[in-house]
């Protein structure tokens, strides 16, 4: 296939549109699109199978991250008020929830563990970065990051389709000729 418009141009124009997604009153995390966009190409490129795998895995990862934030927000001082006690509680939460996340990857629907980690990391960056229509709200961050991660495979697909690829005829290779020495 040959692109009528170079992929670099199409991808850059699409990337520029994310300024309007993130730079509005909802303060959505546009970089979450890029994480899923890149993940789509890591899986081999945009197609429905890869998109579905990411669309199942990323929200699950974001959900596990939400659980950690809710646990730390509501019970973070269970071991005491000191920073060390809070760190131990956080470590325990991460140990238990992360282990559960990875075991969830044994289920065929959620078997794309890197995809779950894309959602996991995207959620933390959204929540702790103060993104979302209600910055600092764990549920707002969850809704926003799932929506933005979901757009990644769409942007990956658009980056290919909007290059308007056309088939290229294979160039016939010259037939081998025998050269006789003189």
N, C-alpha and C positions, 0 to 999 in steps of 0.2 A: 504494500500500500504506500502511496505517496500522498503527503498532506498538501492540500492547496494553500492552507495558511499554516505556517510553522507552529508546531506544538508549543514552542517557547513563548510565542506571541499570544496564543489562545490561553495558555495557562496563566500568563501574566495578567491578561485582561480579566479573567475569572478571579484571580487573586485580588485584583483591585476592587472588584465588586464587594468583597468582604468588608471593605471600609464602611459601606452603607449598612451592612448587617450588624457590625459591632458598634458603629458610631451613631446609635440612635438611643431613644429613651429607654429601651430594654437593656442596653449595655451588654449585649450578648458576646460570648467569647469566640470571635471569628477564627482564632488559631485552632480551635477544636475541629474545625472543618479540615484544616491542613493535616492534622494528625490522622484523621480517617482517610483523607485523600491519599496521603502517602501509604497508609496501610493497604489501601486498595491496590496500588501498584506493587507493593511488596508481595501481595497474594498472586500476582501475575497479570493484573490489569482489571479494568472495569468490565464486569459481567454480572448477571443476576446472582449467580452462585456465590461469588465473592462478596457482593453487597449483602446478601442475606446472612452470610457468616458473620460479617462485621455488625450488621444490624441486630443480631442476637447477642453477640459477645460484648460489645461496648456498653450497652445499657446495663448488662449484668455487672460488669466491672464498676460502673458508676454507682450501682446500687450497693455493692459491697463497701465502696468508699463512703457513701452516705451513712451506712451503718456505723462505720468507725467514727465519723464526725458526730453522729447522734449520741453514741456511747460516751465519747469524750466530753461532749457538751453537757450531757445530763448526769454523768457519773464520774467525771474526770478526777474528782477529789476523793474517790472511794478509798484510796490508800493513804490519804492525807493531803494537806494543803501545800507542802513543799514542792519545788520543781522536780526534785528527784522522785517523789511519790507519784506525781502526775506523769513523769516519764515512764515509770514502771507500769502504770495503768495503761498508758498509750502503747507501750511495747506489748503488753498482754493482749490488748484489743487487736493490734496489727497481727500478732502471732495467730490468734484464733481466727480472725476474719480472713486473713490472707490464706491460711491453710484451707479454710472452707471454700474460698474462691478457687483455689487450685484443684480441689477435689471436685468442684462443680464442673471443671473442665473435662472431667471423665464422661459427662453426659454429652451425647452426640450434638445436641442443639447448641451447647456452649463450649464445644471442643477447641475453639480458637482462643487459647489462653493468652497469646500476645494481644489479641483484640480486646480481651477483658482488661488487660493492663493498660491499653490505650484509653479505655473508658475510665478506669481507676485513676490514672494520672491526670486525665482531662478534668475529672470531677474535682480533685484536690486543687488543681490550678485555678479552676473556676471559683470554687468556694473561697480559698485563701487569697486569691487575687482580687476578690471583691467584685466579681462579674455577676451579671444576672439582673433581672428586673427588681430584685429586692436584695441588694448586696448584704452578705452576711447571713442570709436565710438559707439553711441547708437544703430545704425543699426547692426553693427557687433555683439554686445552683444546679440541682439534680435535673430539673425540667429543662433548663437552658442548655446544659452540656449534652444531654441526650439529643435534643433537637439539632444542635450544631454538629455533633459527631455524625448524626444521620445524614447530614448534607455532604459529608466527605465523599462517599461513593458516587453521589449524584454529580458533584463537581469533577470527579475523576472521569466519569462517563462523558460529561459535557466537554471536557478538555480534549477528548478524542473526537467526538462527533462534530464539534465546531471547527475542527481543523479541515473538515470536509474531505476525508481521505478518498482517494480513487485507486482502483486497482492498477497495478503496473504490469505490463506485459513483460514476461521474462526475455532477457536478451539471449538470443541463441549463441551458444558457444561455438567458436570456429571448429570445424572438423580437423582432427589432427592430420598433418601432412608428413609424409616421410621425406626427409632430406637425404639425398644420396651424396656421399662424398665425391669430390672431383678428383 
